[in-house]
Amino acid sequence: MSALEKYLKEIYYIPSNPASFSGPDKLYNYIQKDGQFKISKYKIRKWLQSQEPYSLQRPLRRPQNRTEIVVAGIDDQWSADLMDMVKFSKYNKEYKYVLVVIDVFSKYLWLRKLKDKKGESVATAFQDIFKTGRVPNRIRTDMGQEFKAKRVQTVFKKEEINHFYAFNEVKASVSERVIKTIKTKIYRYFSYNQSYRYIDKLQSFANGYNHTIHSTIDMAPIEVKRKMLKRCAYRKIFQDTFWKVKENLPLQV
């Protein structure tokens, strides 16, 4: 195995790596930034096409109209949804779902495994996220009963979070998009490992995502700080989604 081949495999097949199980653009950007090798995007694409986990799980992209989202900064609005992993539960200690929560402004991601989607389980997962020191002003979900549950509403009320729903087909579009990204990475991991076990690496996937440069903000979510808000004002997100920063608006931590 050549030094380049070994280098590419170490980047691509370790879940905590920012470019793990990603597409050619993110892999190319990571290699450019790392600086150990000079390789063209064409060669990276050809290498990926030779890797079975990538070629088997290459996503089909369909353009969708996105709902306009205007946010005032970090933790102004989060988006949340459940990722259905029921068919893999017997390989993962009967964990059937993953709570996916993302900050709309910074794209920072949290993942929490769930054995069911009862209100108590979902509420406990949200509480665990809030213990990290981050709490949003608002949180957007679909109209699933798991989010309407009394226990979940009690947690939101205690933290003074305004909970509202997405009614259209795209649903909670930001979290829907990140679910597709994480699922693609997990499925490629399945193909590589020849196993359906993922829960041991769940936080590695979240960590890798948070350290990956996001195309819509030109930086990794972990790097987005409050002092950058003015610089990031009015940057376009997705197709018709914008950040709109108000400097005089107090932000919660």
RAJO-V584200 format. One record per helix or strand of 3 or more residues. SS is the DSSP state (H for helix, E for strand). FROM is the first residue (numbers start at 0). LEN is the number of residues. Records with the same first field share a line. If there is no record, write none. Layout:
SS=FROM-LEN / FROM-LEN
This chain:
H=2-10 / 23-11 / 40-9 / 51-5 / 85-6 / 118-12 / 144-4 / 149-9 / 172-21 / 198-12 / 220-3 / 225-7
E=76-8 / 96-7 / 108-6 / 137-4 / 161-4 / 240-3
